[in-house]
Amino acid sequence: MLEKERNPDVLAAAVMTLGVIATAETVALLERLALGKVRAPVASSTAARIDACRALLAVRSPAAMVALQHVASEADPQVRSAALQLVAAASRRGTTTIPAALG
């Protein structure tokens, strides 16, 4: 579905909904999107990738934090910066569990 969506606003809403659903499958999909592994012009945009990072944070699970940490080493400086800021914000707020290996 994400690969076929052409409207950036619809894609953003779909991505944030995936963050609410918060299953292992949605975390995997959000990680792929955040890493730019979804091959579609709109879905691979920087904005969509950053939305996926925000959705990973919304999941609030250790698996989502691990995925967000993977994105924090991304080559795209905007995506990497967003992921790092979100991981730092989560650490300060204590709203998620960051695995000891990442902290």
C-alpha positions as a Markdown table, in Angstrom:
| # | Residue | x | y | z |
|---|---|---|---|---|
| 1 | Met | 0.0 | 0.0 | 0.0 |
| 2 | Leu | 2.7 | 2.5 | 0.9 |
| 3 | Glu | 4.6 | 1.8 | -2.3 |
| 4 | Lys | 1.5 | 2.8 | -4.3 |
| 5 | Glu | 0.4 | 5.9 | -2.5 |
| 6 | Arg | 1.0 | 9.1 | -4.5 |
| 7 | Asn | -0.5 | 11.6 | -2.1 |
| 8 | Pro | 2.0 | 12.7 | 0.6 |
| 9 | Asp | -0.7 | 13.7 | 3.0 |
| 10 | Val | -2.5 | 10.3 | 2.8 |
| 11 | Leu | 0.9 | 8.6 | 3.1 |
| 12 | Ala | 1.7 | 10.6 | 6.2 |
| 13 | Ala | -1.6 | 9.7 | 7.8 |
| 14 | Ala | -1.1 | 6.0 | 6.9 |
| 15 | Val | 2.4 | 6.0 | 8.4 |
| 16 | Met | 1.2 | 7.6 | 11.7 |
| 17 | Thr | -1.6 | 5.0 | 11.9 |
| 18 | Leu | 1.0 | 2.3 | 11.6 |
| 19 | Gly | 2.6 | 3.8 | 14.7 |
| 20 | Val | -0.7 | 3.5 | 16.6 |
| 21 | Ile | -1.3 | -0.1 | 15.5 |
| 22 | Ala | 2.1 | -1.0 | 16.9 |
| 23 | Thr | 2.7 | -4.6 | 16.0 |
| 24 | Ala | 5.9 | -6.4 | 15.1 |
| 25 | Glu | 4.9 | -6.2 | 11.5 |
| 26 | Thr | 4.2 | -2.5 | 11.5 |
| 27 | Val | 7.6 | -1.8 | 13.3 |
| 28 | Ala | 9.3 | -3.8 | 10.5 |
| 29 | Leu | 7.5 | -1.9 | 7.8 |
| 30 | Leu | 8.2 | 1.5 | 9.5 |
| 31 | Glu | 11.9 | 0.6 | 9.8 |
| 32 | Arg | 12.0 | -0.3 | 6.0 |
| 33 | Leu | 10.3 | 3.0 | 5.2 |
| 34 | Ala | 12.6 | 5.1 | 7.5 |
| 35 | Leu | 15.6 | 3.5 | 6.0 |
| 36 | Gly | 14.4 | 4.3 | 2.5 |
| 37 | Lys | 13.9 | 0.7 | 1.5 |
| 38 | Val | 10.4 | 1.3 | 0.1 |
| 39 | Arg | 10.9 | 1.9 | -3.6 |
| 40 | Ala | 8.4 | 4.6 | -4.5 |
| 41 | Pro | 8.9 | 8.3 | -5.1 |
| 42 | Val | 6.6 | 9.6 | -2.4 |
| 43 | Ala | 7.3 | 6.8 | 0.2 |
| 44 | Ser | 11.1 | 7.3 | -0.2 |
| 45 | Ser | 11.0 | 11.0 | 0.3 |
| 46 | Thr | 12.8 | 12.5 | 3.2 |
| 47 | Ala | 9.5 | 13.7 | 4.7 |
| 48 | Ala | 8.0 | 10.2 | 4.6 |
| 49 | Arg | 11.1 | 8.7 | 6.1 |
| 50 | Ile | 11.0 | 11.2 | 9.0 |
| 51 | Asp | 7.3 | 10.5 | 9.5 |
| 52 | Ala | 8.2 | 6.8 | 9.8 |
| 53 | Cys | 10.8 | 7.7 | 12.5 |
| 54 | Arg | 8.1 | 9.6 | 14.4 |
| 55 | Ala | 5.7 | 6.7 | 14.1 |
| 56 | Leu | 8.4 | 4.3 | 15.4 |
| 57 | Leu | 8.7 | 6.5 | 18.5 |
| 58 | Ala | 4.9 | 6.4 | 18.9 |
| 59 | Val | 5.1 | 2.6 | 19.1 |
| 60 | Arg | 7.0 | 2.9 | 22.4 |
| 61 | Ser | 8.4 | -0.6 | 22.3 |
| 62 | Pro | 12.0 | -1.9 | 22.6 |
| 63 | Ala | 11.8 | -3.2 | 19.0 |
| 64 | Ala | 10.8 | 0.2 | 17.7 |
| 65 | Met | 13.6 | 1.9 | 19.6 |
| 66 | Val | 16.1 | -0.6 | 18.1 |
| 67 | Ala | 14.7 | 0.2 | 14.7 |
| 68 | Leu | 15.0 | 3.9 | 15.3 |
| 69 | Gln | 18.6 | 3.4 | 16.4 |
| 70 | His | 19.3 | 1.7 | 13.1 |
| 71 | Val | 17.9 | 4.7 | 11.3 |
| 72 | Ala | 20.1 | 7.0 | 13.5 |
| 73 | Ser | 23.1 | 5.7 | 11.5 |
| 74 | Glu | 21.4 | 6.5 | 8.1 |
| 75 | Ala | 23.4 | 8.2 | 5.4 |
| 76 | Asp | 20.8 | 10.9 | 4.8 |
| 77 | Pro | 21.7 | 13.7 | 7.2 |
| 78 | Gln | 18.1 | 14.9 | 7.7 |
| 79 | Val | 16.7 | 11.4 | 8.4 |
| 80 | Arg | 19.7 | 10.6 | 10.7 |
| 81 | Ser | 19.3 | 13.9 | 12.6 |
| 82 | Ala | 15.6 | 13.3 | 13.1 |
| 83 | Ala | 16.2 | 9.8 | 14.4 |
| 84 | Leu | 18.9 | 10.9 | 16.8 |
| 85 | Gln | 16.7 | 13.7 | 18.1 |
| 86 | Leu | 13.8 | 11.3 | 18.6 |
| 87 | Val | 15.9 | 8.8 | 20.4 |
| 88 | Ala | 17.3 | 11.5 | 22.7 |
| 89 | Ala | 13.8 | 12.9 | 23.4 |
| 90 | Ala | 12.5 | 9.4 | 24.3 |
| 91 | Ser | 15.5 | 8.9 | 26.6 |
| 92 | Arg | 14.8 | 12.2 | 28.4 |
| 93 | Arg | 11.0 | 11.6 | 28.7 |
| 94 | Gly | 11.4 | 8.1 | 29.7 |
| 95 | Thr | 8.4 | 7.2 | 27.6 |
| 96 | Thr | 10.1 | 4.2 | 26.0 |
| 97 | Thr | 12.5 | 1.5 | 27.0 |
| 98 | Ile | 15.8 | 1.8 | 25.3 |
| 99 | Pro | 17.7 | -1.5 | 25.4 |
| 100 | Ala | 20.9 | -1.4 | 27.4 |
| 101 | Ala | 23.0 | -2.1 | 24.4 |
| 102 | Leu | 21.8 | 1.2 | 22.8 |
| 103 | Gly | 22.0 | 3.4 | 25.9 |
